[in-house]
Amino acid sequence: LLHLDLSEATIAEQEDVGFGHFPANTIPEGSLNSTSLESIVLPTSIMAIGNEAFAICQSLAGDLTIPSGVLSIGSAAFIGCTGFTGLLTIPESVTSIGEMAFSDCPFSAVRLLNPEPIPHSQNMFSTGMTFYVPTGSRADYQAAEGWKDNEYTFIED
């Protein structure tokens, strides 16, 4: 499986059958890590991406757009996805991004659609990343705890 289009998928709740409980509309923890996927289209219905859901999927490439209903992205969700070289877009709905969620992902830039800086987790993004932020929010990001300490570049878009 190299290309996965889940754009129309609905993810049902999974009761604990020895692997843990997974809420509905969540990409489960570790579910697709270390696969050979080259591209993924995430379901528009998801609300969360679990810890290490796509960790070390080194063949994933190009751009990544997180769907607009996502509220949280788990720790190390995309860590080590070294094939991503395009633009990462994170919607305004995201209020939580876990530690190392996008560490070692060489995106060309990240577009943050939330005008208010979300809490910054340890090593959330690689140091030196360029971020496109909504007009009027650059100063807020530059001053926000965690965001100001990582040699990030902020450009109003």
ABEGO torsion letter per residue (X at the ends): XABBBAAABBBBBBBBAGAEBBBBGBBBBGAABGBABABBBBBAABABBBBGAABGBAABBEBBBBBAABABBBBGAABGBAABABBBBBBAABABBBBGAABGBABABBBBABABBBBBBBGABBBGBBBBBBBGAAAAAAABBGAAAAGBBBBBX
